Amino acid sequence: MTEKEFILKMPKESKIDCLEAALKEKQFGIFLGLSRILLDAPLNEGGLETEIIMDIYNKNFNDISHEK
């Protein structure tokens, strides 16, 4: 099983948790890589909706940008 297949087979909530954790840990490259995999895949094959990923980005990036 490839990394991509592994990610796509994860439960939806786990995918969301991984994206949020990447942003909270300021791992922007990981966030972008995961996002690309999840956006490129059809929903019926494990992908996520654009709106979900944008919501995660907007919520967490806003939190990060206000840290001191």
C-alpha positions as CSV (number, residue, x, y, z in Angstrom):
1,M,0.0,0.0,0.0
2,T,1.4,3.4,-1.0
3,E,1.3,6.5,1.3
4,K,-1.4,8.0,-0.9
5,E,-3.6,4.8,-0.6
6,F,-3.1,4.8,3.1
7,I,-4.2,8.4,3.5
8,L,-7.2,7.9,1.3
9,K,-8.3,4.8,3.3
10,M,-8.2,6.7,6.6
11,P,-11.5,7.7,8.2
12,K,-12.7,11.2,7.3
13,E,-12.2,12.5,10.8
14,S,-8.6,11.2,10.9
15,K,-7.8,13.1,7.6
16,I,-9.2,16.3,9.1
17,D,-7.2,15.7,12.3
18,C,-4.0,15.3,10.3
19,L,-4.6,18.5,8.4
20,E,-5.3,20.4,11.5
21,A,-2.2,19.0,13.3
22,A,0.0,19.9,10.4
23,L,-1.1,23.5,10.5
24,K,-0.9,23.7,14.3
25,E,2.7,22.4,14.1
26,K,3.5,24.9,11.3
27,Q,4.2,22.0,8.9
28,F,2.9,23.8,5.9
29,G,4.5,21.5,3.4
30,I,2.8,18.5,5.0
31,F,-0.5,20.3,5.0
32,L,-0.1,21.2,1.3
33,G,0.9,17.6,0.4
34,L,-2.0,16.1,2.3
35,S,-4.4,18.6,0.8
36,R,-3.3,17.9,-2.7
37,I,-3.8,14.1,-2.3
38,L,-7.2,14.7,-0.7
39,L,-8.3,17.3,-3.3
40,D,-7.1,15.2,-6.3
41,A,-9.0,12.1,-5.2
42,P,-12.7,11.7,-6.0
43,L,-14.9,11.8,-2.9
44,N,-15.9,8.2,-3.4
45,E,-12.2,7.2,-3.3
46,G,-11.4,9.0,-0.1
47,G,-11.0,12.6,-1.1
48,L,-12.3,15.5,0.8
49,E,-14.4,18.5,-0.3
50,T,-12.6,21.7,-1.1
51,E,-14.8,23.5,1.5
52,I,-13.7,21.2,4.3
53,I,-10.0,21.8,3.6
54,M,-10.5,25.6,3.2
55,D,-12.4,25.7,6.5
56,I,-9.5,23.9,8.2
57,Y,-7.0,26.2,6.6
58,N,-8.9,29.4,7.5
59,K,-9.6,28.4,11.1
60,N,-6.1,27.1,11.9
61,F,-4.2,29.7,9.9
62,N,-6.1,32.5,11.6
63,D,-5.1,30.9,15.0
64,I,-1.4,30.6,14.0
65,S,-1.2,34.2,12.6
66,H,-2.4,35.6,15.9
67,E,0.2,33.7,18.0
68,K,3.0,35.8,19.6
